[in-house]
Amino acid sequence: TTEYSTVSLERAPLLASLRKLFSLTTCTPTLQHSTIMALMSHSSTATMTARIRNSVSLLLVVTSLANISPPPVHAQSGASSASLPPQISECPCTRYTPWDSLSDTERNSAKAAGYDSDTWDWLDYVTAAVETYRWSDLTASRQTAAVDLGYDQRTWDCCINHYEGYGWDDLVQEIPAVGVAVQELGYTRSNWNAGGGSRIKEPLIEVKTWCANVTSAEEMLCLTNAEVENVGILCYSPSEYRNEPMS
């Protein structure tokens, strides 16, 4: 399989344009990666350019068919934007870009934020320790690095931390929509505050994964549609939820 790192210098500017294009449509890692790889498999830049002209409308259709549009949140009457989680479409695409495809500036910012190539690409399903911290617990230098990668408090806490750094009371009081989502996933104050590992995979759904086209017979192993909606409110995408290595 052709990887990003093997793109020729002639096509490097086109890759940058593709990444910008996808940042305006979807940051879903699986769709972004598979579509770019399909385009990059063509040896002719002219051929690729012709295909790109038809990609936007097709991408939007595929996104709809794949049911990966941002899930609705449990909005409450009078809720301010600060108390609502961001949509997953607001998550910067940079974090879903393989390490070798980052620019030098992006890699330097990622290192300053606490990543290395292995934790960035989720090699061996390992995540960086910095992702366990909510924004307010990051050092000033790491906040600056996160800003350079495109994040602010709202998008870091949802897209990167998935609210794991929040205590129960802070979560349900500050962001009620997320509080509702985690309760519907089976969490309580006691088991949420107990922490440990990746909270979203405890306790009732710890053996489940994010599957496609789930049938009732598969629901013992796969997230249900309702669980997928609630996990989406925590800004997980399928690939990120499964910690699928990017390289």
Backbone torsions as a table, in degrees:
resi	resn	phi	psi	omega
1	THR	NA	132.6	177.8
2	THR	-68.3	131.7	178.9
3	GLU	-105.9	162.2	179.3
4	TYR	-54.4	-38.9	-172.4
5	SER	-67.9	-14.2	-178.8
6	THR	-95.4	4.4	180.0
7	VAL	-64.9	133.4	-178.5
8	SER	-69.8	161.9	178.9
9	LEU	-61.0	-32.5	-179.6
10	GLU	-61.6	-34.4	-175.7
11	ARG	-99.2	-2.5	-178.5
12	ALA	-58.7	-45.1	177.9
13	PRO	-61.1	-34.3	179.4
14	LEU	-66.6	-38.4	176.8
15	LEU	-60.8	-43.0	178.5
16	ALA	-61.0	-40.1	178.7
17	SER	-66.4	-38.2	178.1
18	LEU	-63.2	-43.3	-180.0
19	ARG	-61.8	-39.4	178.6
20	LYS	-66.3	-40.7	178.4
21	LEU	-58.6	-48.5	-177.3
22	PHE	-67.5	-29.1	179.3
23	SER	-66.2	-21.0	179.2
24	LEU	-89.8	-9.4	-176.4
25	THR	-117.6	-54.9	-178.7
26	THR	-157.1	146.5	175.8
27	CYS	-110.5	14.7	-179.2
28	THR	-64.3	116.7	-171.7
29	PRO	-56.9	-46.2	-175.8
30	THR	-61.5	-48.1	-178.8
31	LEU	-67.5	-43.6	-179.5
32	GLN	-60.7	-48.9	-177.2
33	HIS	-64.6	-48.8	-175.3
34	SER	-66.6	-36.8	-179.0
35	THR	-72.0	-43.1	177.7
36	ILE	-63.1	-41.4	180.0
37	MET	-63.2	-37.5	178.4
38	ALA	-64.7	-40.3	178.2
39	LEU	-69.0	-41.4	-176.7
40	MET	-70.5	-16.4	-178.1
41	SER	-71.4	-14.1	178.9
42	HIS	-83.4	131.2	-175.3
43	SER	-73.9	-26.2	-176.2
44	SER	-92.6	124.1	176.4
45	THR	-61.8	-36.2	179.7
46	ALA	-63.0	-41.8	178.3
47	THR	-62.4	-42.8	179.9
48	MET	-63.0	-42.7	-178.8
49	THR	-61.7	-41.6	178.3
50	ALA	-61.7	-39.2	179.6
51	ARG	-69.5	-34.8	-179.0
52	ILE	-62.6	-33.7	-178.6
53	ARG	-57.5	-31.0	-178.5
54	ASN	-99.3	5.0	-171.2
55	SER	-78.4	-35.2	-172.1
56	VAL	-62.7	-51.6	-178.6
57	SER	-64.9	-39.0	178.3
58	LEU	-64.2	-41.8	-179.7
59	LEU	-60.1	-42.7	-179.6
60	LEU	-65.7	-37.7	178.0
61	VAL	-65.8	-46.5	-179.6
62	VAL	-62.1	-40.4	178.1
63	THR	-58.1	-43.7	179.6
64	SER	-65.0	-45.3	-178.3
65	LEU	-65.7	-32.6	-179.0
66	ALA	-79.6	-2.7	177.9
67	ASN	56.2	46.1	-179.5
68	ILE	-117.3	19.1	174.5
69	SER	-69.0	156.6	-177.7
70	PRO	-55.9	130.4	-178.8
71	PRO	-73.3	152.9	177.3
72	PRO	-70.2	150.0	175.4
73	VAL	-102.5	161.3	-179.7
74	HIS	-82.3	74.5	-176.4
75	ALA	-67.6	143.7	178.2
76	GLN	-112.7	147.0	-178.7
77	SER	-56.6	128.5	177.4
78	GLY	81.5	4.2	-178.4
79	ALA	-69.2	137.0	177.8
80	SER	-83.8	161.6	-179.8
81	SER	-61.7	-30.2	-179.7
82	ALA	-67.9	-24.1	-178.6
83	SER	-94.9	3.4	177.9
84	LEU	-107.8	140.2	177.3
85	PRO	-70.1	154.7	176.1
86	PRO	-70.8	156.9	170.4
87	GLN	-73.2	153.0	-178.3
88	ILE	-63.2	-25.1	177.4
89	SER	-66.5	-15.3	177.1
90	GLU	-84.0	-10.8	-179.0
91	CYS	-70.2	127.4	179.9
92	PRO	-58.1	141.4	-178.9
93	CYS	-72.5	-16.9	-174.9
94	THR	-54.3	-42.0	-176.9
95	ARG	-66.2	-19.7	-179.2
96	TYR	-98.8	11.7	179.5
97	THR	-100.8	127.6	179.7
98	PRO	-54.2	147.6	-176.4
99	TRP	-51.9	-46.5	-176.7
100	ASP	-68.1	-13.6	179.8
101	SER	-99.6	-3.3	175.8
102	LEU	-72.8	152.6	172.9
103	SER	-72.9	165.7	177.5
104	ASP	-58.6	-40.1	179.6
105	THR	-63.8	-42.3	179.5
106	GLU	-66.0	-41.1	178.8
107	ARG	-64.0	-41.0	178.6
108	ASN	-63.5	-40.2	177.8
109	SER	-66.8	-39.6	178.7
110	ALA	-63.4	-41.7	177.4
111	LYS	-62.7	-42.7	180.0
112	ALA	-65.4	-27.8	179.5
113	ALA	-79.8	-15.7	177.6
114	GLY	118.0	12.9	-179.5
115	TYR	-101.8	158.3	162.6
116	ASP	-128.9	-178.5	-174.8
117	SER	-61.4	-36.7	-177.8
118	ASP	-69.3	-48.9	-177.5
119	THR	-71.6	-29.8	178.0
120	TRP	-65.9	-42.2	-177.5
121	ASP	-88.5	5.5	-179.3
122	TRP	57.5	34.3	178.5
123	LEU	-62.0	139.5	-177.4
124	ASP	56.0	25.9	176.0
125	TYR	61.3	27.3	-179.4
126	VAL	-99.3	135.1	176.4
127	THR	-108.0	159.7	-179.7
128	ALA	-74.6	142.7	-179.8
129	ALA	-59.2	-31.1	-177.8
130	VAL	-61.1	-24.3	-178.7
131	GLU	-72.8	-8.8	176.9
132	THR	-86.7	-4.2	-177.8
133	TYR	-100.7	134.0	170.8
134	ARG	-74.4	164.4	-174.2
135	TRP	-54.3	-46.0	-175.1
136	SER	-66.2	-15.6	178.8
137	ASP	-96.8	-3.4	176.9
138	LEU	-75.8	149.0	173.6
139	THR	-68.9	162.5	179.9
140	ALA	-60.0	-38.1	-178.9
141	SER	-68.5	-35.6	178.5
142	ARG	-74.6	-32.5	173.7
143	GLN	-62.9	-41.7	178.4
144	THR	-61.8	-42.9	178.6
145	ALA	-64.1	-39.5	179.1
146	ALA	-64.9	-39.5	176.8
147	VAL	-61.6	-40.7	179.0
148	ASP	-63.4	-26.3	177.7
149	LEU	-87.4	-1.4	175.5
150	GLY	105.3	7.9	-174.6
151	TYR	-101.7	153.8	167.4
152	ASP	-130.6	-171.3	-175.8
153	GLN	-60.0	-46.4	-177.1
154	ARG	-62.4	-48.2	-175.3
155	THR	-75.3	-32.7	176.1
156	TRP	-64.7	-49.0	-175.6
157	ASP	-62.6	-32.6	-179.9
158	CYS	-92.2	-54.8	-171.5
159	CYS	-72.3	-31.8	-177.6
160	ILE	-104.6	-52.3	-176.0
161	ASN	-84.6	-22.6	-178.1
162	HIS	52.7	30.6	175.9
163	TYR	67.7	14.1	178.8
164	GLU	-65.0	-26.2	-178.6
165	GLY	-80.4	-3.7	-179.8
166	TYR	-88.8	139.2	166.4
167	GLY	-74.8	161.3	-175.5
168	TRP	-56.3	-50.4	-175.6
169	ASP	-63.4	-41.9	178.1
170	ASP	-62.6	-40.8	-176.9
171	LEU	-63.7	-52.9	-174.8
172	VAL	-71.6	-25.3	-179.6
173	GLN	-86.3	-40.1	-175.4
174	GLU	-83.9	-34.5	-177.5
175	ILE	-134.2	76.6	-173.8
176	PRO	-54.6	-35.7	-179.0
177	ALA	-62.0	-38.3	178.3
178	VAL	-72.3	-37.3	176.3
179	GLY	-57.9	-41.7	177.3
180	VAL	-64.3	-43.8	-177.7
181	ALA	-60.8	-46.6	-177.4
182	VAL	-69.7	-30.9	176.0
183	GLN	-67.4	-39.1	178.1
184	GLU	-69.1	-20.6	175.0
185	LEU	-84.0	-1.9	174.7
186	GLY	103.9	11.2	-177.6
187	TYR	-92.6	151.0	175.8
188	THR	-129.4	172.6	178.6
189	ARG	-55.7	-43.1	-174.4
190	SER	-68.5	-48.3	-176.6
191	ASN	-78.6	-23.7	174.4
192	TRP	-71.5	-47.5	-178.1
193	ASN	-69.9	-18.0	177.4
194	ALA	-65.5	-28.4	175.4
195	GLY	64.3	-154.3	179.1
196	GLY	92.3	121.3	176.4
197	GLY	64.6	-147.8	179.5
198	SER	-98.5	103.6	-169.7
199	ARG	-54.3	-34.6	-173.5
200	ILE	-65.1	-15.3	178.5
201	LYS	-99.8	15.9	175.4
202	GLU	-124.6	157.6	-20.2
203	PRO	-93.7	-35.5	-172.2
204	LEU	-75.9	-23.7	-175.8
205	ILE	-114.0	22.7	-174.3
206	GLU	-65.8	-24.4	-179.1
207	VAL	-102.0	5.8	-177.5
208	LYS	-95.1	157.0	174.8
209	THR	-129.6	169.9	-179.5
210	TRP	-89.5	105.4	-178.4
211	CYS	-103.2	172.6	175.2
212	ALA	-109.7	145.7	176.2
213	ASN	52.2	56.5	-175.8
214	VAL	-70.2	133.9	173.3
215	THR	-104.8	165.1	-177.8
216	SER	-60.2	-30.8	-179.3
217	ALA	-70.3	-20.2	-176.5
218	GLU	-98.4	-3.0	-170.8
219	GLU	-68.9	-13.2	175.4
220	MET	-71.9	-23.5	-178.4
221	LEU	-112.6	-19.2	-175.9
222	CYS	-115.7	150.1	174.5
223	LEU	-61.7	139.4	174.2
224	THR	-74.5	168.7	178.5
225	ASN	-59.9	-38.8	179.3
226	ALA	-65.6	-40.0	178.4
227	GLU	-67.5	-38.0	176.8
228	VAL	-60.4	-42.3	179.1
229	GLU	-61.4	-44.5	-178.4
230	ASN	-71.4	-36.9	175.3
231	VAL	-64.8	-35.3	177.5
232	GLY	-64.6	-32.0	177.1
233	ILE	-64.3	-25.8	175.4
234	LEU	-86.6	13.1	175.3
235	CYS	66.7	30.0	172.0
236	TYR	-87.9	142.0	166.2
237	SER	-105.2	164.6	-178.7
238	PRO	-55.8	-48.4	-177.6
239	SER	-64.9	-40.0	-179.6
240	GLU	-69.4	-38.3	179.0
241	TYR	-59.7	-37.1	-178.9
242	ARG	-87.2	-2.3	-176.8
243	ASN	52.7	43.5	-178.4
244	GLU	-70.4	125.6	178.4
245	PRO	-56.5	142.4	-179.0
246	MET	-93.6	-4.1	-179.9
247	SER	-148.3	NA	NA
